[in-house]
Amino acid sequence: MLRKFGLSVDHVVDAKIVDVNGRILDRKSMGEDLFWAIRGGGGASFGVILAYKIQLVPVPEIITVFQIPRTLEENATDIVYRWQHIAPKTDSNLFMRLLLQPIYSKQKKTVRASVYALFLGGVDQLLSILTRDFPELDLKREDCIEMGWIESVVWWANYEHGTSPHVLLHRSPDPAYFLKRKSDYVQIPISKDGLELLWKKLMELDKTGLVFNPYGGQMNRISATDTAFPHRAGNLFKIQYSVNWKEQGAEADKSHTSQLQLLYNFMTPFVSKNPRRAYFNYRDLDIGINHNYNAANSFEEGRVYGIKYFNENFERLVQVKTAVDPQNFFRDEQSIPILPKLRSSSGLDWSRSWGLTMVAIMFTAKLL
């Protein structure tokens, strides 16, 4: 429901965190800077999150879902091209995810584009919207299923329609398998020529897939700096690169992950630049890691991946991290780094000097 309401972090009204000194803090006692950072900035960099208090949002009594698959032979190229222009801009009650997969159909290798959608309303209103906005999809009434909200959660979890919601209480682990995920953001629609090249690459690699998740709607109306999560207006959709495998061993791991990296490299001309943006929840160690968490170059290493995940919010996250966890106790390969404590010739440590410089810049900008 992000196009209608934004993200979960946009509705967090309080939290409880254990800080580096072992204190349990709520929003009031932690302060607004730390509260800002743990909403989209990765709470594990700052402490142990015990709880989030979330303002719930209303859902209608009836919602509608559908799934429409199309192969290249069934006009998939036109549908995917048009999807890029419609999915981020159509009615904000409508979320249309796009799944792209190489498949074999009638002994022929092709690509299947599948649209999975949820609409916060009934089928009549949905058909009216898509007949107007997306006639290429050729959605029909029999493609749509009306249901209640909890049933839609079961549907999105890939259970058959009619499965009892009690299945959501099932806690037995699924069979083990391995996976790798990467991410990108697209800000300019991919041309049909670009899509044709993408189909060839997907069929060549054979085992990788793509998921396009549209933004727009409420995501455009929330400022990039309201929370630590920065990917708001200007992004048409997020790409999830995915590959799964069951074979064990380093050779199988390398075979599958290298395919995903090849696809990621291929997509470079079509995605965001300077920085090439990434979605923090698809932790991707390929885009940079911190080897020396307390060394002088820790900040510079952290900046490599930090800018990609958090864009302009990275610098503020570093300031918060340095203030609340100056010894960098809470850390991992991609945690928020602290400012280095290098002494300058004047005797002023680098972190303080950097902070004073930022204050001066902001003050000057305000005057201008």
Secondary structure per residue as TSV (DSSP state, phi and psi in degrees):
chain	resnum	aa	ss	phi	psi
A	1	M	-	360.0	20.5
A	2	L	H	-64.2	-30.1
A	3	R	H	-72.4	-22.7
A	4	K	H	-91.5	-41.1
A	5	F	H	-124.3	-4.6
A	6	G	-	83.6	-158.6
A	7	L	-	-97.0	167.3
A	8	S	G	-56.3	-40.4
A	9	V	G	-63.0	-21.8
A	10	D	G	-75.9	-8.4
A	11	H	G	-120.2	10.0
A	12	V	E	-77.5	123.9
A	13	V	E	-109.0	-12.8
A	14	D	E	-162.4	166.7
A	15	A	E	-158.3	162.0
A	16	K	E	-126.9	130.1
A	17	I	E	-135.7	141.3
A	18	V	E	-91.0	119.0
A	19	D	-	-87.8	-177.4
A	20	V	T	-65.2	-19.3
A	21	N	T	-94.3	5.5
A	22	G	S	83.8	7.6
A	23	R	-	-84.6	144.7
A	24	I	E	-95.2	115.5
A	25	L	E	-114.2	142.6
A	26	D	-	-104.5	-173.2
A	27	R	H	-57.0	-43.7
A	28	K	H	-65.4	-44.8
A	29	S	H	-80.5	-24.7
A	30	M	H	-81.1	-26.7
A	31	G	-	90.6	158.3
A	32	E	H	-69.9	-28.4
A	33	D	H	-65.3	-47.7
A	34	L	H	-68.8	-38.1
A	35	F	H	-61.6	-38.5
A	36	W	H	-62.8	-44.0
A	37	A	H	-65.8	-36.6
A	38	I	T	-84.8	5.2
A	39	R	T	-106.1	79.9
A	40	G	T	105.4	-3.2
A	41	G	S	-104.7	5.2
A	42	G	-	85.2	92.6
A	43	G	G	-59.9	-27.5
A	44	A	G	-66.7	-15.4
A	45	S	G	-76.8	-16.1
A	46	F	T	-118.5	-16.5
A	47	G	S	164.7	-160.7
A	48	V	E	-110.0	112.6
A	49	I	E	-76.2	122.4
A	50	L	E	-92.4	-35.2
A	51	A	E	-162.3	147.9
A	52	Y	E	-118.4	137.3
A	53	K	E	-101.8	119.8
A	54	I	E	-116.9	130.7
A	55	Q	-	-75.0	118.4
A	56	L	-	-73.7	161.8
A	57	V	-	-119.6	153.7
A	58	P	-	-80.5	144.7
A	59	V	-	-123.9	148.1
A	60	P	-	-70.5	163.8
A	61	E	S	-64.5	-33.2
A	62	I	-	-122.3	130.4
A	63	I	E	-123.8	165.0
A	64	T	E	-127.8	137.7
A	65	V	E	-125.8	157.6
A	66	F	E	-156.9	160.2
A	67	Q	E	-134.7	122.7
A	68	I	E	-123.6	111.5
A	69	P	E	-96.9	140.8
A	70	R	E	-141.5	134.1
A	71	T	E	-90.7	174.1
A	72	L	G	-59.3	-33.7
A	73	E	G	-73.9	-11.0
A	74	E	G	-112.4	33.0
A	75	N	T	74.6	27.6
A	76	A	H	-62.2	-36.1
A	77	T	H	-61.0	-46.8
A	78	D	H	-64.1	-38.5
A	79	I	H	-66.0	-45.1
A	80	V	H	-66.7	-41.6
A	81	Y	H	-60.4	-46.3
A	82	R	H	-69.6	-35.5
A	83	W	H	-54.4	-40.5
A	84	Q	H	-60.8	-30.9
A	85	H	H	-87.3	-24.3
A	86	I	H	-100.1	-47.9
A	87	A	T	-55.8	-38.6
A	88	P	T	-81.3	-7.7
A	89	K	T	-120.8	-12.2
A	90	T	S	-71.6	-176.1
A	91	D	-	-46.5	131.1
A	92	S	T	-69.4	-10.3
A	93	N	T	-77.0	-7.3
A	94	L	E	-111.6	125.3
A	95	F	E	-117.4	121.0
A	96	M	E	-121.8	104.7
A	97	R	E	-84.9	145.1
A	98	L	E	-120.7	125.0
A	99	L	E	-112.3	125.9
A	100	L	E	-115.4	125.0
A	101	Q	E	-140.4	138.9
A	102	P	E	-76.5	134.2
A	103	I	E	-141.5	170.1
A	104	Y	E	-106.8	126.7
A	105	S	E	-131.1	118.2
A	106	K	T	56.2	47.7
A	107	Q	T	62.1	19.5
A	108	K	E	-125.0	134.7
A	109	K	E	-77.4	133.9
A	110	T	E	-150.6	-172.9
A	111	V	E	-121.8	136.2
A	112	R	E	-109.1	129.1
A	113	A	E	-107.5	120.7
A	114	S	E	-118.5	126.4
A	115	V	E	-98.1	119.8
A	116	Y	E	-109.3	127.4
A	117	A	E	-136.2	150.9
A	118	L	E	-131.1	130.7
A	119	F	E	-122.5	130.0
A	120	L	S	-83.9	75.1
A	121	G	S	164.1	-174.9
A	122	G	-	-86.5	170.4
A	123	V	H	-66.6	-35.1
A	124	D	H	-62.5	-44.7
A	125	Q	H	-66.4	-39.2
A	126	L	H	-62.5	-46.4
A	127	L	H	-61.6	-38.1
A	128	S	H	-62.2	-42.4
A	129	I	H	-66.4	-47.7
A	130	L	H	-77.9	-25.9
A	131	T	H	-63.3	-36.3
A	132	R	H	-78.4	-47.5
A	133	D	H	-91.0	-30.0
A	134	F	-	-142.5	58.0
A	135	P	G	-63.2	-24.5
A	136	E	G	-59.6	-27.2
A	137	L	G	-71.5	-26.2
A	138	D	-	55.8	47.7
A	139	L	-	-69.7	134.4
A	140	K	-	-118.8	159.4
A	141	R	G	-57.4	-38.5
A	142	E	G	-70.6	-12.6
A	143	D	G	-78.8	-16.7
A	144	C	E	-101.2	149.2
A	145	I	E	-130.2	121.4
A	146	E	E	-86.5	141.7
A	147	M	E	-161.9	175.1
A	148	G	-	-84.9	169.7
A	149	W	H	-60.1	-47.0
A	150	I	H	-64.8	-33.6
A	151	E	H	-65.9	-32.2
A	152	S	H	-68.3	-30.9
A	153	V	H	-64.0	-40.9
A	154	V	H	-64.3	-41.6
A	155	W	H	-62.6	-45.3
A	156	W	H	-65.9	-23.4
A	157	A	T	-83.5	9.7
A	158	N	T	71.8	23.7
A	159	Y	-	-87.4	155.8
A	160	E	-	-64.1	146.8
A	161	H	T	-59.3	133.0
A	162	G	T	101.4	-10.7
A	163	T	-	-63.1	136.4
A	164	S	-	-63.1	139.2
A	165	P	G	-59.4	-15.4
A	166	H	G	-62.4	-17.8
A	167	V	G	-62.2	-23.8
A	168	L	G	-69.1	-15.7
A	169	L	G	-86.2	-6.0
A	170	H	-	-66.8	127.2
A	171	R	-	-119.0	9.5
A	172	S	-	-74.0	137.2
A	173	P	-	-68.0	147.2
A	174	D	-	-73.1	161.4
A	175	P	-	-57.6	146.0
A	176	A	-	-69.4	137.4
A	177	Y	-	-152.2	172.1
A	178	F	E	-115.6	151.1
A	179	L	E	-151.8	159.9
A	180	K	E	-139.2	136.6
A	181	R	E	-129.1	144.5
A	182	K	E	-135.0	172.7
A	183	S	E	-147.0	160.7
A	184	D	E	-154.8	165.8
A	185	Y	E	-123.4	139.1
A	186	V	E	-111.2	129.1
A	187	Q	-	-117.0	-13.9
A	188	I	S	-130.3	129.2
A	189	P	-	-54.0	142.0
A	190	I	-	-77.3	131.1
A	191	S	-	-68.0	165.9
A	192	K	H	-64.0	-36.5
A	193	D	H	-63.0	-41.6
A	194	G	H	-62.8	-39.5
A	195	L	H	-64.8	-39.7
A	196	E	H	-61.3	-39.9
A	197	L	H	-65.6	-38.0
A	198	L	H	-63.3	-41.6
A	199	W	H	-59.6	-42.8
A	200	K	H	-62.0	-40.7
A	201	K	H	-67.4	-42.3
A	202	L	H	-61.5	-41.5
A	203	M	H	-71.4	-32.4
A	204	E	H	-66.8	-44.5
A	205	L	H	-75.7	-36.6
A	206	D	-	81.4	-31.9
A	207	K	S	-116.0	-4.0
A	208	T	-	-100.7	154.7
A	209	G	E	-136.1	167.3
A	210	L	E	-128.8	143.0
A	211	V	E	-123.2	124.1
A	212	F	E	-102.3	122.4
A	213	N	E	-112.6	115.5
A	214	P	E	-74.3	144.7
A	215	Y	-	-104.9	-140.4
A	216	G	-	82.0	-170.8
A	217	G	T	61.3	-131.7
A	218	Q	H	-62.1	-27.9
A	219	M	H	-62.4	-28.4
A	220	N	H	-77.9	-22.0
A	221	R	H	-92.5	-12.7
A	222	I	S	-94.8	129.3
A	223	S	-	-62.9	147.6
A	224	A	T	-64.7	-17.5
A	225	T	T	-107.3	1.5
A	226	D	S	-62.6	-40.1
A	227	T	S	-126.8	177.0
A	228	A	S	-70.6	-19.5
A	229	F	-	-73.9	118.2
A	230	P	-	-99.5	-11.0
A	231	H	-	-86.3	86.0
A	232	R	-	-119.1	-123.7
A	233	A	T	-57.7	142.9
A	234	G	T	101.6	-15.7
A	235	N	-	-100.1	121.6
A	236	L	-	-75.7	-46.0
A	237	F	E	-160.6	161.2
A	238	K	E	-101.9	140.0
A	239	I	E	-102.0	132.5
A	240	Q	E	-109.4	120.5
A	241	Y	E	-89.3	134.3
A	242	S	E	-140.7	142.9
A	243	V	E	-148.7	137.2
A	244	N	E	-124.4	148.8
A	245	W	E	-155.0	158.0
A	246	K	-	-109.2	-20.9
A	247	E	-	-66.4	139.5
A	248	Q	-	-94.5	154.9
A	249	G	S	114.6	157.8
A	250	A	H	-64.1	-34.7
A	251	E	H	-65.5	-43.0
A	252	A	H	-66.2	-40.5
A	253	D	H	-58.7	-48.9
A	254	K	H	-65.2	-40.4
A	255	S	H	-59.5	-44.4
A	256	H	H	-79.1	-43.4
A	257	T	H	-67.8	-31.7
A	258	S	H	-68.2	-33.9
A	259	Q	H	-61.8	-43.4
A	260	L	H	-65.0	-38.2
A	261	Q	H	-65.8	-37.8
A	262	L	H	-62.9	-41.2
A	263	L	H	-66.1	-42.0
A	264	Y	H	-60.2	-44.6
A	265	N	H	-63.1	-40.6
A	266	F	H	-60.5	-35.0
A	267	M	T	-79.5	-2.5
A	268	T	G	-50.2	-45.1
A	269	P	G	-67.7	-16.7
A	270	F	G	-101.7	-3.5
A	271	V	S	-118.9	179.3
A	272	S	-	-60.6	153.9
A	273	K	-	-136.6	153.7
A	274	N	S	49.2	61.1
A	275	P	S	-93.2	163.4
A	276	R	-	-77.0	112.6
A	277	R	-	-81.2	156.8
A	278	A	-	-143.9	154.9
A	279	Y	-	-96.8	120.4
A	280	F	T	-60.0	-34.4
A	281	N	T	-74.7	-10.2
A	282	Y	S	-98.7	67.8
A	283	R	-	-48.0	122.3
A	284	D	-	-130.3	100.2
A	285	L	G	-70.0	-11.2
A	286	D	G	-65.8	-26.0
A	287	I	G	-89.3	4.9
A	288	G	-	136.4	142.0
A	289	I	-	-138.7	162.3
A	290	N	-	-101.4	113.2
A	291	H	S	-86.7	-32.4
A	292	N	-	-125.8	88.1
A	293	Y	T	-66.4	-19.7
A	294	N	T	-123.0	8.4
A	295	A	S	-80.7	168.7
A	296	A	T	-61.8	-29.5
A	297	N	T	-92.8	9.0
A	298	S	H	-60.4	-43.1
A	299	F	H	-63.0	-43.6
A	300	E	H	-66.5	-39.1
A	301	E	H	-65.4	-42.0
A	302	G	H	-65.9	-30.3
A	303	R	H	-66.9	-29.7
A	304	V	H	-58.7	-51.4
A	305	Y	H	-86.2	-29.2
A	306	G	H	-63.2	-40.3
A	307	I	H	-64.6	-36.3
A	308	K	H	-69.7	-39.3
A	309	Y	H	-76.8	-39.3
A	310	F	H	-121.8	-1.4
A	311	N	G	49.4	-128.6
A	312	E	G	-69.0	-13.8
A	313	N	G	-81.1	-10.2
A	314	F	H	-60.5	-44.7
A	315	E	H	-61.3	-40.7
A	316	R	H	-67.6	-38.5
A	317	L	H	-61.0	-39.5
A	318	V	H	-63.5	-41.4
A	319	Q	H	-62.3	-44.0
A	320	V	H	-63.9	-45.1
A	321	K	H	-58.2	-46.1
A	322	T	H	-63.1	-35.4
A	323	A	H	-73.4	-39.6
A	324	V	H	-97.2	-20.5
A	325	D	-	-142.2	65.2
A	326	P	T	-64.7	-19.9
A	327	Q	T	-94.7	2.8
A	328	N	-	57.9	47.7
A	329	F	-	-67.6	-44.3
A	330	F	S	-87.9	107.0
A	331	R	-	-151.2	155.9
A	332	D	-	-154.4	-170.7
A	333	E	T	-62.2	-26.1
A	334	Q	T	-131.0	33.8
A	335	S	S	-77.4	167.1
A	336	I	-	-69.8	126.9
A	337	P	-	-80.6	166.0
A	338	I	-	-96.3	162.2
A	339	L	-	-69.5	138.8
A	340	P	-	-68.4	145.5
A	341	K	-	-103.8	67.4
A	342	L	-	-94.4	133.4
A	343	R	B	-81.0	132.2
A	344	S	-	-89.0	172.5
A	345	S	T	-63.9	-23.2
A	346	S	T	-82.6	-6.7
A	347	G	S	91.8	-5.4
A	348	L	-	-86.5	126.6
A	349	D	B	-68.2	153.3
A	350	W	H	-59.6	-41.3
A	351	S	H	-63.6	-40.9
A	352	R	H	-69.0	-41.6
A	353	S	H	-60.4	-43.5
A	354	W	H	-61.8	-42.6
A	355	G	H	-64.4	-42.2
A	356	L	H	-65.2	-36.6
A	357	T	H	-63.0	-43.7
A	358	M	H	-61.9	-41.6
A	359	V	H	-61.1	-43.8
A	360	A	H	-62.5	-41.3
A	361	I	H	-63.6	-45.8
A	362	M	H	-64.9	-38.3
A	363	F	H	-65.4	-42.6
A	364	T	H	-63.8	-42.4
A	365	A	H	-61.5	-38.2
A	366	K	H	-66.1	-40.8
A	367	L	H	-64.1	-40.7
A	368	L	-	-68.9	360.0
